[in-house]
């Protein structure tokens, strides 16, 4: 059995979860669900990043201790992921004892290997980024990401000798061309490396909310160097439950482009310094940008005009869990920036989910109920629909395997379109009961079964409902994919259940 280890970034608890967090997490969840379908031994990690100045400041602003604040906000992320049907195997918090132990073991290895030294930092610092900037890398003294005036800082710090890893990193990229995807982001990371790497501060003395430095009790580790190590904490690095050798060779990070250099430059260099191979793959995604002027009433009531103002639960309450999951996966190619709008969600819902998928299931179940005594016939061994189904299976498999959920869903919806076209051409509603009708309906039911299987990583609840409605026991993931995806697995004499509409259409103002 193959192993598959996928992670999201751990999300910073200075504020509540928003739809930008959901975009990354839903994509990672779909990838984890896909690999479980394949039969892989899968581990899916997410969690919260709970140290640093921003967290301490947020706690102070809200009149509570950092511990109280992190407990409260971390719980909100769990609640958001529960609402979105996120199937994580581990939720890590960087304030856990296991994380302290792994961080100290990992960075002690880097220290003992000679890549950490003490010096004085003097320069510019952004509290929002938890990052240092040179005058040249700043935007005229402002943070290039947040636009805020950077603070002047001078402090004794321990530094990581990042400058020693320019050549090893370039060599690693050359030997592992798929290390960072898409290629544009790989080139961006390489450009950063070739532009010259400076040693970077990894500790602070001005705050105490962090993991203590084991060789210097006056310092705590700076938040990014603590946070990155969470991926190893979850697989037991440096502890009695160490399974690094088992999971790390098949590790995949899914991260936003704003943290590319941390994951694609600093983190692999840190791993090399500790004597560990870097993560096997980093998939970088773009940003969702708010588009359209009209927001939902709920959003508008809150005055929401930024993506970070939109809570996932606001969307799931309005559209349903699977509709939001589908939109986040289907609308934007992973790696590119995408547009996010209320109108876009509504259009995807009405067109792809209500008109295409929902109507297909409804029309087939209605015909089977009226003309086949409510029992699903078996498919034909060969059929024009079988050709379309096998093409969809191959296309979806290829796309899921290369971190392309959008294209996997395109392939799946291609089968929905082919099935609707098949029904239009055969017109079973005009046919009399008999073998010809049963062959058509059996083929359509088999296509629906395969759609349910292929779409399960994206919309698991609806797929489970469809599976049951067409008379199948269990769930789409009960069989290993290679077996379940074969044409002809639908068997006759299943009782079909019509049920309520899967996706009742949403009325829009100009209809």
Secondary structure, DSSP 8 states (H G I E B T S, - for coil): --EEEEEE--EETTS---HHHHHHHHHHHHHHHHHHHHT-EEEEEEEEE--SHHHHHHHHHTTS-HHHHHHHHHHHHHHHHHHTT---SEEEETTSHHHHHHHHHHHHHHHHTT-EEEEEEEEEEETTTTEEE-TTTSBTTB-TTT--B-EEEEEEEEEE-GGGGHHHHHHHHHH-TTSEESHHHHHHHHHHHHT----EE-EESS--SS-EETTEEEEEE-HHHHHTTHHHHTTTTTSTT--HHHHGGGEEEEEEGGGHHIIIIIHHHHHHHTT----SEEEEE--EEE--S---HHHHHTT--SGGG--HHHHHHHH-HHHHHHHHHHSS-TTS-EEE-HHHHHHHIIIIIIIIIIHHHHHHHHHHHHHSTTEE----SS-HHHHHHHHHHHHHHHHHHTT-HHHHHHHHHHHHHHHHHHHHHH-GGGS-SSHHHHHHHHHHHHHHHHHHHHHTTT-HHHHHHHHHHTT--S-GGGS-HHHHTSTT---S-EE----S-SS-----TT-
